[in-house]
Amino acid sequence: MLFSSLTFLWIFLPIVLLGAFLLPKKAVNPFLVLASLFFYAWGEPIYILLMLFSIGINWGTGMLTERFAEKKKGILFANVALNLALLVFFKYSGMLVSLFNSAASRWGIGLQLETPQVALPIGISFFTFQAISYVADVYRGETPAQKKLLNVALYISFFPQLIAGPILRYRDVNEQIEHRTVTFDGFAEGVRRFIYGLGKKILLSNVFALSVDGLYAIPMDGRTGLMAWSAAVLYALQIYYDFSGYSDMAVGLGRMMGFRFCENFNYPYVSCSVQEFWRRWHISLSVWFKEYVYIPLGGNRKGKLRTYMNLVTVFFLTGAWHGAGLNFIFWGLWHGFFQIIERLGVNKLLKRIRPLAWLYTMLAVTFGWVFFRVENIAHALAVCKRMVLPWLYVRSTYPIESYVNLHTLAALAAGVLGAGVIQWAGRRLRLTDKWKNSLFETVFLAAVLLWCIASLASNTYNPFIYFKF
């Protein structure tokens, strides 16, 4: 079930909010757990068993880690291995079998395995990482083991951030699970944030998605340099408004019910280095890898060479986390490469000329998105070639106007302005505080909500990129 669906907006969400407000306080958390399990089971009911297994095994492991402190390292290792084994089976088994079959054919081995047809449980990457962080925090003594199974169940399965994050650390929300207060101002802020996120998703990302999918469907020999650039830029905006919009909706839903979730985006397209980009993009994932992979590997404390190896490891895993394809691995290593060259001295040059630094960052990020979007690396390289040498590819029998129309251009203008320009101008002109919670913003949000509902009612194209992660 998507947040940007009429079923969620008109049926599920009102029922959940009524239950959360009308039920006795002791009954709210059990109700939210049941609602979250129903939400998860909506798409593929059988995978509710996987969710229940994850809840049970990680709750139990947390208890064992605290009780048998002398054996906690082995318990943690077993827990991480089990969680990752489930993740690998459901997410990467098909890719691994394909790689094995390809290698077997190349080396003359007469063994071919049947590629498993395993449906991907929604949000498995998100709730698996949350589960691991809970047990790891118990292991490190940063939070006590939670004796109440219900609390761990709510932490792992809570529907607002279940399928697209942000990735929560248990120590950041454990107090909120039992002790939180819903206020009128907090609820209003949650509604405000949710509508902004819904608008990002439906009014911007969905418009970009229609053009991007059309442009990438054009045969390569009919694709011009302008088409390649149009698809790349629009996809960069599509994925930003898709994912940040969903994160805004998650944060807003949490606020409606008294939770305060961490921020997941901070206008990444204003970044002037790839390092800064990752401090602003998918913040909760970056923090997770930093705390549970980069620092345990030694971080930057064991010399430059070890630091670079740790960075490569982290960004290899970042790419792998996003999807079961070599293109995602390449995308992760692409960003790792820029992280390293910036540490080798490029950053010093970037700080001298900020506009040039921003242009460099946007080029690195945009070319990276091509590999993220195009599954076949050779195909992605062909797209990049058209972007680098656009004057060699100017003829096509496919008119670009069929894919990039006035609606797309209007959304493009709004998307560029909304990715940091308007916010920067509002702060400089001291209009931000005047706008927030004003009558003008209220009217604006009402118009956005009505427009979104009308768009959904007319069966507007409504894909969700991070749904598959």
N, C-alpha and C positions, 0 to 999 in steps of 0.2 A: 504494500500500500504506500503510495507516494503522498507526501505532504501536499503536493500540487495536484490533488485530485478532488473531484467533487465528493466522492465517498468519504474521504478524510475530513474535508472542510464542513460538510453538512451533517454527517452522521457520527463518525468516530470521535472527532474532537469535542463536539458539544456534549456527548455522553460522558466522556472522560472528565471534562471540566466540571460538569454537574456533580459527578460522583466525588471528585476531589474536594468540592466545596460543601456538599451536603452530608457526606458520610461523617461519622464520628472520627476523631483524629486517629484513633488506634486502627481504624479500618482503612485509612487512606492508602498506606503503603501496600498492604495486601491487594487492594483494588488496583493500584497502579501496576503491580507485578502481573496480575491477571490480564489487565488491558494491554500491557507490553507484550505478553506471550501471545495474545490474540492478534495483535498487530503483526508480530513476526510470523505467525502461522498463516496469515492471510494469503501470501503468495504460494507457499509450498508447505502444507500442514505437516508433512512427515519430518521436516527439519526442526519442528518444535522439540523433538527428542534430542537432537544435537545441542540445542540451546540448554535444555534441562541437564544434559550430561556435563556441559561446560560449567554450568552453575554449580552442580554438585561436586565435581572433581576439584574445582578450584577453591571452593569453600572448605572442602575436606583437607586439601593440601595446605591451606593456610593454617588450619588447626594443628595439623601434624608438624608443620614447620616450627610453630611456637612451642609445642609440647616436647618435641624431640630435638632440642637445640643442638645437641652434639652431632646430629645426623642431618642437619638442615641443608647443608650444601648438596648432599645426594638427593634429598627430597625436592629441592628447587630444580636440580638438573632433570629429574624425572618428570616434574611438572612441565617445564619448558619443552622438553622433548615430546611429551604427549600433545601439548597444545599445538606445537609446530607440525607434528605428524598429521594431525587432523587438518591443519591448514594446507599442508603440502598435498595430502590426498585429494581434498575437494577442489583445490585451486590449481595445482600444478601437475597432477598425475597425467593428464592428457599431453601436456608439453613434454614431460620427461619421457613418456613412452614414444612420442614422435621423434625426439632426439635419439633415443636408443635405436629405434628402427632405422633412422637415417644413418647412424654410425655403423650399424650392423651391415647394411647394404654396401656402404663404402668400403668396409673391411672384409667383405666376402663372407660374412657369417650368415648362415642359412637359418636365421631365427628372426621371426617377426612377431611382435606382440600386438594383440588387438587393442586399439585405442579405447580406453574406458569412456563411456558416455555418462559423466557425473555432472549433475546439475549443481551449479554453484550456490551454496546457501547465501542469502543476502547478508551483507554486513559482516561476513566471517572475519575479514581482516581487522575490522574495528573492534569487535567484541573479544577476539582472541588476544589482541594487544592489551586491551584493558584487563583481561583476566591475568595475563602474565605480569603486568605491572602491580597488581594487587598482591600476588604471592611474593614477588621480588621485594616489595616494600615491607611485607611482614618479615621476610628473610633478613633484610637490612635493619630491622628494628625501627623503621620510620612510622609504622602504624601497628597497633595490636591486631592480632587475628580476630576477625569478627565472628562471634559465637552464634549470632542470629543468621540462619540460612536466608531468611527473607531479605535482610539488608544486602547481602552479596547478590541475591537474585535481582534486586532492584538496580543495583549498580551495574551489573552486566547487561541486563535486558531492557533498561529504561528506554522507551520508544523514541523520545525526541532525538537522541544522539546514537541510536542503535545502528542505523544503516549507513550513516555518512559522517559520524563524529559530531563535534570534536572528540578526540580520544581523551577520556578523563582519567586522572590518577585518583585512586581510592582515597588517599589522604586529603585530597582537595574537596571531596564531597561527603566523606563519612559522617561528619557532624550534621550536614544538611539533610542526610537521609532520615535522621531521627529528630532533628531540631531545626525546623525552618518555619518561617512566618510568611504568609501570603498577605500582602498589603494592596490597597487600591492602587497606589503609585507603582508598585512593582508589577502588578497585573497589567496596568496601562502601558508600562514600558515594554512588557512582553508582547502585548498586542502590536504595539508600534513596531517593534523589531521584527515580528513575524510578517507583518504586511510588507515591510521593506524587502525582506527576503523573498517573499512570494512574488513581488513585482520583479525583482532581479531575475527570478527563474522563468516566469511566464512571459513577461513583456520584453525581456532582452535576450536571455539565453536561448529560449525556444525559437526566437526569430533568427538568431545567428545560426542555430542548429540546422534549420531548414536550408539556408544558403550553403553552409559548409557541406552538408551531406550531398547536396546536389552537385557542388563543384568537385568533390572527391569522387563522385560517380562518373565523371567525364573520363573517357579513355585517355590514357597518357599522351597519345599522339595528337589528341585534339585539345590539349591543355596549354594555354599560353602562360607566359611569365606573369602577366597581370592576374590571371586566374589563380596561379599558384600563390602569389602574394595575398590575394583577396581571401583565399581559403585559410591561409596561415594566420593572418591577422584576425579574421572573424572567429577562428577556432580559439585563439588565445583569449578573446573576450568571452566566447561561449563557455569555456571551461571555468573561467574566473567567476562569471555570474551564475553559472550552474552550481558550483561548489560553495562559493561564498554565500549565495542565496540560501542554499540548504542549511549552511552553518548558522546563518542569521535566524532562520526559522527554528532551528534546534535551540539556540540560545533564547529566543523569544518564548518558545513553549516551556522551557525550563523556568523562566522568570514568572510565567503565568502560574506555575505551581510552586513557587517559592525557592527554586534552585538558581544558583549563579554558576553558570558554566564559563570555562575559560574562553577567551577570544581565539578564533582560528585564522583570521585574516586581518591584515592591517595595510590595505592598499599596496599590494606587492608591485604593481606596475609603475610606482614612482621610484623604485629602487635604482641605485646608481652602482650596484655591484651584484654579482650573483650571490655572494655571501649575504648581502642585505636582503635580496629577494627571498632567501630561505629563512630569514628572520621574520618575514612578513607573510609568507605563503604557507598554508597548512601548518600553522604554528604548533599545534598539539602533536603532530607527527614528528616535526623537527625536535621538539622537546623530548619526546619519547625516545627517539634514536640517540639523542645526546646523553640522556640519563641512563639508559639501559644497554646501550651498545658502545658509543664513542668513549665515554668516561671509563667504563669497566675495561675497555681495551687499552687504556692508558692515556686517551685524549691527546693533549699536546705536551704531556709531561715527560716524554721519553725521547726527545730529539725530533728533528724535522722529518727524517725519513720515516720514523714510526708514525708521526702525525699524518703524513701523506698516505701511508698504508691504511691507517684507521679511517681517513676520509674516504678512500676508495671503497673500503669495506662497507661503510655506512651508506654511501650512495649506490653501491651495487644492491644492497638490501632494500634501499628506498625504491629503486626501480622494480625489483622483484616483488615488493609488497603491492605495487600498483597493478600488476597483472602477470599472467602466465604467457609471456611472449618475449622473444629476444629483443623486440623493439623497446620494451620497457626497461630491460637491462641496459641497453644502449643509451636510452634517455637518462637513466640514473648515472651512468658513468660519464656521460656528457656533462652533467652538472658537477660531478666530482672533479672532472678535468679543470673546469673553470674555478672551482674552489681552490685547487692547488696552484694554478698559475697566478691567481690573485695574491696568494700568500708568498709567491716567489718574487713579487715586486710590482705586479700590474696595478695593485691597489694604490701604490704611491703615485703612479701616473694618473689614475682615475680621479684622485682627490684634487688634482690641479685644475681640471676642466670638467665641471659637473655636467653640462649638457652632453659632452662627448661620453662621459661615464654612463649617463642614462641611455644614450643611443647604443653603446656597446652592450649594456645589460639587456635591453629589449631585443636586440638582434640575437644574442645568445639564447634567451628564453624562447623567442619565437621560432627559431630554427629547431630548438629542442622539442617544442610542441608538435612539430611535423612528425618526428619519430614516435612521439606518444600517440598521435592520431592514426598514423599509417602502420598497419601491422607488419607489412613486408618491408624489410630494411632497404632492399634494392629499389623498391618502389619509392620509399621515402627519399632516398638519395637522388632519384630522378626528379622528384618535386623540388628538392633543394637546388638542383642544377638549374632548373627554370627560374628559381628565385635569384640565384647568383648571376645568371646570364639571361636576363629577361628579353634582351634585344634579339636573341636568337630564336625566340618562340613568341611570335606575334600574330600568327594566323590560326584560325580555328573555325570550324563549321558550327560551333556551339556559341551562340551569342551570350556574352556575359550578363546582359540585361535580363536574361531568363532566370538567372540565379541570384543576382544582386539588384534588387529593385529599390524603389524609393522608400518602402517600408524598412528594408534592410539598412539603407543609408541613414534614415532617421534614427534607428536603433543604434547604429554605429556611432553617430554623433553623441547620443545620450550615454552610450557605454563608455566612450572615451572620457567624457566630462565627469561621469560618475565614478571613474576609477581613481579619483584623487584630486582632480582639478577643481571641482566644485567645493570639495571639502577644504582644500587649501585656500581658495578664495574666500570661503565663509569665515575661516579663522582670521585671515588678514584683514578683512573688512568688519570683523567682530559681529557677524550676523548669525553665527551658529547658535549661540544661546538664545537669540531672539526668535529664531525659527523653531527650535525644539519646543514641542508642546504648545505651540501657538495655534490660533484659530486657522491660519493659513496652512499649517502642516496637517491639522486635523482634516480639513477639506481635501487636501492633497492625498492623504492616506485613504480617505473614503473613496475618492475617485480611482485610485490604484486598485483597491480591493474590488470595486464593482467591475473595473476593466478586466481584472484577472478572472473573476467568476464568469463574465461574459465570454472571455476567450476560451475557458475550459468548457463552457456549455456548448460552444460551437465546434468542439472537438479539435481544438488547436493542437498541432504537433507538439508532443510533450515528452521528449526523451530525458533521461537522467544519466549522465556520464558515470558518476561515482556509485551508482546503484550496483554495478557489477564488481566493485572492489570490496 
